[in-house]
Amino acid sequence: MVAYSIISRLKGKGLKFPATTMLGSLSKYISTENTHFQPMNANFGIIKPLDTKIKDKKEKYKMLSDRAVKDIEKFREDII
């Protein structure tokens, strides 16, 4: 995250990790004003939901993870 931040600043771009990734979700959570803010660990509950409902947790988490990997790869390409 630090390396991407440095590259982003050198190129004059703003750094904002996708909300579909854990880093993006956590950074959005801690930077959003909330009068009842509670610190929390990383968890799938704060990640942007999928477009479709998946009941099987393993399948849902796999789909969330696969989407995050694709989005972070696209993010990396856009930054570099």
Residue pairs with C-beta under 8 A, 6 or more apart in sequence:
1 17
1 23
4 15
4 17
4 75
4 76
4 79
5 15
7 79
7 80
8 14
8 15
8 79
9 15
11 79
13 79
15 79
16 24
16 27
17 23
17 24
17 27
17 72
17 75
18 24
18 68
18 71
18 72
18 74
18 75
19 25
19 28
19 47
19 48
20 47
20 48
20 64
20 67
20 68
20 71
21 47
21 68
21 71
21 72
21 75
22 42
22 47
22 68
25 46
25 47
25 48
26 42
26 46
29 40
29 46
40 46
44 60
44 61
44 64
47 64
47 68
50 60
50 63
50 64
50 67
54 60
54 63
